Amino acid sequence: MEDEPDLLDEFQIQKLRSQEDKDELIFGELADRVADLMQQRMETLLSMLYRLDVDETKIRQALDPGSDLAPHIAIAKLIVERQIARAKTKENYRTDPIEGWEDF
């Protein structure tokens, strides 16, 4: 895109070199948002995790003070894992559009 370098410069964003850089940046933003929610609106975070259908046992493990990862990082990983699983499920159970449904 011709305007992309201007926008990146305007917002002082460095151009990302690879998909891995993009994934890392997105994960960092997600983890930061989870940390904010943990500090300010824990009930909202738990509600969001419930709606995403993240396993409650895994959430408890992520919040355990003895966990190897910081809680916000562990929860962000659970969110990413769940979203990947949802995408795979949708792909595996994709159905063709129903012909003639507009006539109903």
Backbone as JSON Lines, residues from 0, in Angstrom:
{"i":0,"aa":"M","n":[0.84,-1.17,0.0],"ca":[0.0,0.0,0.0],"c":[0.89,1.24,0.0]}
{"i":1,"aa":"E","n":[0.57,2.19,-0.82],"ca":[1.4,3.37,-0.96],"c":[1.41,4.25,0.29]}
{"i":2,"aa":"D","n":[0.29,4.35,1.0],"ca":[0.18,5.21,2.18],"c":[0.77,4.57,3.44]}
{"i":3,"aa":"E","n":[1.04,3.28,3.41],"ca":[1.48,2.57,4.6],"c":[2.71,3.19,5.27]}
{"i":4,"aa":"P","n":[3.79,3.48,4.56],"ca":[4.94,4.06,5.24],"c":[4.62,5.38,5.94]}
{"i":5,"aa":"D","n":[3.77,6.2,5.34],"ca":[3.4,7.46,5.97],"c":[2.65,7.24,7.28]}
{"i":6,"aa":"L","n":[1.7,6.3,7.28],"ca":[0.96,6.01,8.49],"c":[1.86,5.43,9.58]}
{"i":7,"aa":"L","n":[2.75,4.54,9.18],"ca":[3.67,3.97,10.16],"c":[4.54,5.06,10.77]}
{"i":8,"aa":"D","n":[5.03,5.98,9.92],"ca":[5.85,7.08,10.43],"c":[5.02,7.99,11.34]}
{"i":9,"aa":"E","n":[3.8,8.3,10.91],"ca":[2.95,9.2,11.67],"c":[2.67,8.68,13.07]}
{"i":10,"aa":"F","n":[2.43,7.37,13.17],"ca":[2.14,6.77,14.47],"c":[3.4,6.22,15.15]}
{"i":11,"aa":"Q","n":[4.53,6.5,14.59],"ca":[5.83,6.08,15.12],"c":[5.88,4.57,15.35]}
{"i":12,"aa":"I","n":[5.42,3.83,14.35],"ca":[5.42,2.38,14.4],"c":[6.51,1.87,13.47]}
{"i":13,"aa":"Q","n":[7.36,1.02,13.99],"ca":[8.4,0.44,13.15],"c":[7.78,-0.64,12.27]}
{"i":14,"aa":"K","n":[8.28,-0.74,11.07],"ca":[7.81,-1.78,10.16],"c":[8.24,-3.14,10.71]}
{"i":15,"aa":"L","n":[7.3,-4.07,10.75],"ca":[7.6,-5.4,11.26],"c":[8.23,-6.23,10.16]}
{"i":16,"aa":"R","n":[9.25,-6.97,10.52],"ca":[10.02,-7.71,9.54],"c":[9.38,-9.03,9.13]}
{"i":17,"aa":"S","n":[8.63,-9.65,10.02],"ca":[8.11,-10.97,9.7],"c":[6.76,-11.19,10.38]}
{"i":18,"aa":"Q","n":[6.12,-12.29,9.99],"ca":[4.86,-12.67,10.63],"c":[5.09,-12.95,12.1]}
{"i":19,"aa":"E","n":[6.25,-13.5,12.42],"ca":[6.59,-13.79,13.82],"c":[6.62,-12.49,14.64]}
{"i":20,"aa":"D","n":[7.17,-11.43,14.06],"ca":[7.19,-10.13,14.73],"c":[5.77,-9.64,14.98]}
{"i":21,"aa":"K","n":[4.9,-9.82,13.99],"ca":[3.51,-9.39,14.11],"c":[2.81,-10.19,15.2]}
{"i":22,"aa":"D","n":[3.02,-11.5,15.19],"ca":[2.39,-12.36,16.19],"c":[2.85,-11.98,17.6]}
{"i":23,"aa":"E","n":[4.13,-11.71,17.73],"ca":[4.69,-11.32,19.03],"c":[4.1,-9.99,19.5]}
{"i":24,"aa":"L","n":[3.97,-9.05,18.6],"ca":[3.39,-7.75,18.93],"c":[1.94,-7.89,19.36]}
{"i":25,"aa":"I","n":[1.18,-8.68,18.61],"ca":[-0.23,-8.89,18.94],"c":[-0.36,-9.59,20.29]}
{"i":26,"aa":"F","n":[0.47,-10.61,20.52],"ca":[0.42,-11.32,21.79],"c":[0.76,-10.38,22.95]}
{"i":27,"aa":"G","n":[1.75,-9.53,22.75],"ca":[2.11,-8.56,23.79],"c":[0.97,-7.61,24.11]}
{"i":28,"aa":"E","n":[0.27,-7.16,23.07],"ca":[-0.88,-6.27,23.28],"c":[-1.98,-7.0,24.04]}
{"i":29,"aa":"L","n":[-2.23,-8.25,23.66],"ca":[-3.25,-9.05,24.34],"c":[-2.87,-9.25,25.81]}
{"i":30,"aa":"A","n":[-1.63,-9.61,26.07],"ca":[-1.18,-9.83,27.45],"c":[-1.3,-8.54,28.27]}
{"i":31,"aa":"D","n":[-0.96,-7.4,27.67],"ca":[-1.1,-6.12,28.37],"c":[-2.56,-5.83,28.71]}
{"i":32,"aa":"R","n":[-3.45,-6.13,27.76],"ca":[-4.89,-5.9,28.01],"c":[-5.4,-6.82,29.11]}
{"i":33,"aa":"V","n":[-4.94,-8.07,29.1],"ca":[-5.33,-9.0,30.16],"c":[-4.83,-8.49,31.51]}
{"i":34,"aa":"A","n":[-3.61,-7.99,31.56],"ca":[-3.06,-7.45,32.82],"c":[-3.9,-6.28,33.31]}
{"i":35,"aa":"D","n":[-4.29,-5.39,32.4],"ca":[-5.14,-4.26,32.79],"c":[-6.47,-4.75,33.36]}
{"i":36,"aa":"L","n":[-7.08,-5.71,32.67],"ca":[-8.36,-6.23,33.15],"c":[-8.21,-6.93,34.5]}
{"i":37,"aa":"M","n":[-7.1,-7.63,34.7],"ca":[-6.88,-8.3,35.98],"c":[-6.8,-7.29,37.11]}
{"i":38,"aa":"Q","n":[-6.21,-6.15,36.86],"ca":[-6.05,-5.14,37.9],"c":[-7.31,-4.32,38.13]}
{"i":39,"aa":"Q","n":[-8.06,-4.05,37.05],"ca":[-9.16,-3.11,37.17],"c":[-10.55,-3.74,37.09]}
{"i":40,"aa":"R","n":[-10.69,-4.84,36.33],"ca":[-12.02,-5.41,36.09],"c":[-11.93,-6.92,35.96]}
{"i":41,"aa":"M","n":[-11.53,-7.57,37.03],"ca":[-11.33,-9.02,37.0],"c":[-12.61,-9.76,36.62]}
{"i":42,"aa":"E","n":[-13.76,-9.3,37.11],"ca":[-15.02,-9.96,36.78],"c":[-15.29,-9.9,35.28]}
{"i":43,"aa":"T","n":[-14.96,-8.79,34.65],"ca":[-15.14,-8.65,33.21],"c":[-14.24,-9.64,32.47]}
{"i":44,"aa":"L","n":[-13.0,-9.75,32.91],"ca":[-12.08,-10.7,32.29],"c":[-12.61,-12.12,32.41]}
{"i":45,"aa":"L","n":[-13.05,-12.5,33.6],"ca":[-13.57,-13.85,33.8],"c":[-14.81,-14.1,32.95]}
{"i":46,"aa":"S","n":[-15.64,-13.09,32.8],"ca":[-16.82,-13.21,31.95],"c":[-16.41,-13.42,30.49]}
{"i":47,"aa":"M","n":[-15.4,-12.69,30.04],"ca":[-14.91,-12.83,28.67],"c":[-14.33,-14.24,28.45]}
{"i":48,"aa":"L","n":[-13.58,-14.72,29.42],"ca":[-13.01,-16.06,29.3],"c":[-14.1,-17.12,29.25]}
{"i":49,"aa":"Y","n":[-15.17,-16.91,30.01],"ca":[-16.31,-17.83,29.99],"c":[-16.96,-17.82,28.6]}
{"i":50,"aa":"R","n":[-17.15,-16.63,28.04],"ca":[-17.76,-16.51,26.71],"c":[-16.9,-17.14,25.63]}
{"i":51,"aa":"L","n":[-15.58,-17.08,25.81],"ca":[-14.67,-17.71,24.85],"c":[-14.57,-19.21,25.07]}
{"i":52,"aa":"D","n":[-15.16,-19.69,26.16],"ca":[-15.17,-21.11,26.51],"c":[-13.76,-21.62,26.83]}
{"i":53,"aa":"V","n":[-13.0,-20.79,27.55],"ca":[-11.67,-21.21,28.02],"c":[-11.89,-22.1,29.24]}
{"i":54,"aa":"D","n":[-11.19,-23.21,29.28],"ca":[-11.34,-24.2,30.35],"c":[-11.06,-23.57,31.72]}
{"i":55,"aa":"E","n":[-12.05,-23.71,32.62],"ca":[-11.95,-23.11,33.95],"c":[-10.77,-23.66,34.76]}
{"i":56,"aa":"T","n":[-10.48,-24.94,34.6],"ca":[-9.36,-25.55,35.31],"c":[-8.04,-24.91,34.86]}
{"i":57,"aa":"K","n":[-7.92,-24.66,33.56],"ca":[-6.71,-24.03,33.05],"c":[-6.59,-22.59,33.53]}
{"i":58,"aa":"I","n":[-7.72,-21.92,33.68],"ca":[-7.69,-20.54,34.21],"c":[-7.18,-20.54,35.63]}
{"i":59,"aa":"R","n":[-7.69,-21.47,36.44],"ca":[-7.22,-21.57,37.83],"c":[-5.72,-21.84,37.89]}
{"i":60,"aa":"Q","n":[-5.24,-22.72,37.01],"ca":[-3.81,-23.02,36.98],"c":[-3.01,-21.78,36.59]}
{"i":61,"aa":"A","n":[-3.53,-21.02,35.63],"ca":[-2.83,-19.81,35.18],"c":[-2.76,-18.77,36.29]}
{"i":62,"aa":"L","n":[-3.79,-18.74,37.14],"ca":[-3.83,-17.75,38.23],"c":[-3.12,-18.22,39.49]}
{"i":63,"aa":"D","n":[-2.68,-19.46,39.5],"ca":[-1.99,-20.02,40.66],"c":[-0.67,-19.29,40.87]}
{"i":64,"aa":"P","n":[-0.43,-18.79,42.08],"ca":[0.83,-18.07,42.34],"c":[2.08,-18.91,42.09]}
{"i":65,"aa":"G","n":[1.97,-20.23,42.12],"ca":[3.12,-21.1,41.89],"c":[3.38,-21.39,40.42]}
{"i":66,"aa":"S","n":[2.58,-20.8,39.55],"ca":[2.72,-21.05,38.11],"c":[4.05,-20.5,37.6]}
{"i":67,"aa":"D","n":[4.57,-21.14,36.55],"ca":[5.84,-20.71,35.96],"c":[5.72,-19.38,35.22]}
{"i":68,"aa":"L","n":[4.54,-19.11,34.66],"ca":[4.33,-17.89,33.89],"c":[3.58,-16.85,34.71]}
{"i":69,"aa":"A","n":[3.8,-15.59,34.38],"ca":[3.02,-14.53,34.99],"c":[1.55,-14.76,34.61]}
{"i":70,"aa":"P","n":[0.62,-14.49,35.51],"ca":[-0.79,-14.78,35.23],"c":[-1.32,-14.16,33.94]}
{"i":71,"aa":"H","n":[-0.95,-12.92,33.66],"ca":[-1.47,-12.28,32.45],"c":[-0.93,-12.93,31.17]}
{"i":72,"aa":"I","n":[0.3,-13.42,31.23],"ca":[0.88,-14.13,30.08],"c":[0.2,-15.48,29.91]}
{"i":73,"aa":"A","n":[0.01,-16.19,31.01],"ca":[-0.62,-17.52,30.96],"c":[-2.05,-17.41,30.43]}
{"i":74,"aa":"I","n":[-2.79,-16.41,30.87],"ca":[-4.18,-16.25,30.4],"c":[-4.18,-15.85,28.93]}
{"i":75,"aa":"A","n":[-3.28,-14.99,28.52],"ca":[-3.2,-14.61,27.11],"c":[-2.92,-15.85,26.25]}
{"i":76,"aa":"K","n":[-2.05,-16.74,26.73],"ca":[-1.76,-17.97,25.99],"c":[-3.01,-18.85,25.89]}
{"i":77,"aa":"L","n":[-3.79,-18.91,26.97],"ca":[-5.03,-19.7,26.95],"c":[-6.02,-19.14,25.93]}
{"i":78,"aa":"I","n":[-6.1,-17.82,25.85],"ca":[-7.0,-17.18,24.89],"c":[-6.58,-17.53,23.46]}
{"i":79,"aa":"V","n":[-5.29,-17.41,23.19],"ca":[-4.79,-17.71,21.84],"c":[-5.03,-19.18,21.5]}
{"i":80,"aa":"E","n":[-4.73,-20.07,22.44],"ca":[-4.94,-21.5,22.2],"c":[-6.41,-21.8,21.91]}
{"i":81,"aa":"R","n":[-7.3,-21.16,22.66],"ca":[-8.74,-21.41,22.47],"c":[-9.21,-20.88,21.11]}
{"i":82,"aa":"Q","n":[-8.72,-19.72,20.72],"ca":[-9.12,-19.16,19.44],"c":[-8.61,-20.02,18.27]}
{"i":83,"aa":"I","n":[-7.42,-20.56,18.41],"ca":[-6.89,-21.46,17.38],"c":[-7.75,-22.72,17.3]}
{"i":84,"aa":"A","n":[-8.12,-23.27,18.45],"ca":[-8.97,-24.47,18.47],"c":[-10.33,-24.18,17.84]}
{"i":85,"aa":"R","n":[-10.9,-23.01,18.13],"ca":[-12.19,-22.64,17.53],"c":[-12.08,-22.53,16.01]}
{"i":86,"aa":"A","n":[-11.0,-21.93,15.53],"ca":[-10.82,-21.77,14.08],"c":[-10.69,-23.14,13.41]}
{"i":87,"aa":"K","n":[-9.95,-24.05,14.04],"ca":[-9.79,-25.4,13.48],"c":[-11.13,-26.13,13.44]}
{"i":88,"aa":"T","n":[-11.91,-25.99,14.49],"ca":[-13.22,-26.63,14.54],"c":[-14.12,-26.09,13.44]}
{"i":89,"aa":"K","n":[-14.13,-24.78,13.27],"ca":[-14.95,-24.19,12.21],"c":[-14.53,-24.7,10.83]}
{"i":90,"aa":"E","n":[-13.23,-24.83,10.64],"ca":[-12.72,-25.3,9.35],"c":[-13.11,-26.76,9.12]}
{"i":91,"aa":"N","n":[-13.04,-27.58,10.15],"ca":[-13.36,-29.0,10.02],"c":[-14.84,-29.26,9.8]}
{"i":92,"aa":"Y","n":[-15.69,-28.38,10.3],"ca":[-17.13,-28.59,10.21],"c":[-17.82,-27.58,9.3]}
{"i":93,"aa":"R","n":[-17.08,-27.03,8.37],"ca":[-17.63,-26.07,7.43],"c":[-18.67,-26.77,6.55]}
{"i":94,"aa":"T","n":[-19.8,-26.1,6.36],"ca":[-20.85,-26.66,5.5],"c":[-21.06,-25.75,4.31]}
{"i":95,"aa":"D","n":[-21.53,-26.34,3.24],"ca":[-21.84,-25.56,2.05],"c":[-23.08,-24.72,2.3]}
{"i":96,"aa":"P","n":[-23.18,-23.58,1.64],"ca":[-24.38,-22.77,1.79],"c":[-25.62,-23.54,1.31]}
{"i":97,"aa":"I","n":[-26.73,-23.28,1.94],"ca":[-27.97,-23.94,1.57],"c":[-28.55,-23.22,0.36]}
{"i":98,"aa":"E","n":[-28.74,-23.96,-0.7],"ca":[-29.29,-23.35,-1.91],"c":[-30.78,-23.1,-1.73]}
{"i":99,"aa":"G","n":[-31.23,-21.96,-2.2],"ca":[-32.64,-21.63,-2.17],"c":[-33.15,-21.13,-0.82]}
{"i":100,"aa":"W","n":[-32.26,-20.86,0.13],"ca":[-32.71,-20.42,1.44],"c":[-33.39,-19.05,1.37]}
{"i":101,"aa":"E","n":[-33.07,-18.26,0.33],"ca":[-33.66,-16.94,0.21],"c":[-35.16,-17.0,-0.06]}
{"i":102,"aa":"D","n":[-35.64,-18.17,-0.57],"ca":[-37.04,-18.32,-0.9],"c":[-37.93,-18.54,0.31]}
{"i":103,"aa":"F","n":[-37.36,-18.77,1.46],"ca":[-38.16,-19.04,2.66],"c":[-38.73,-17.79,3.21]}
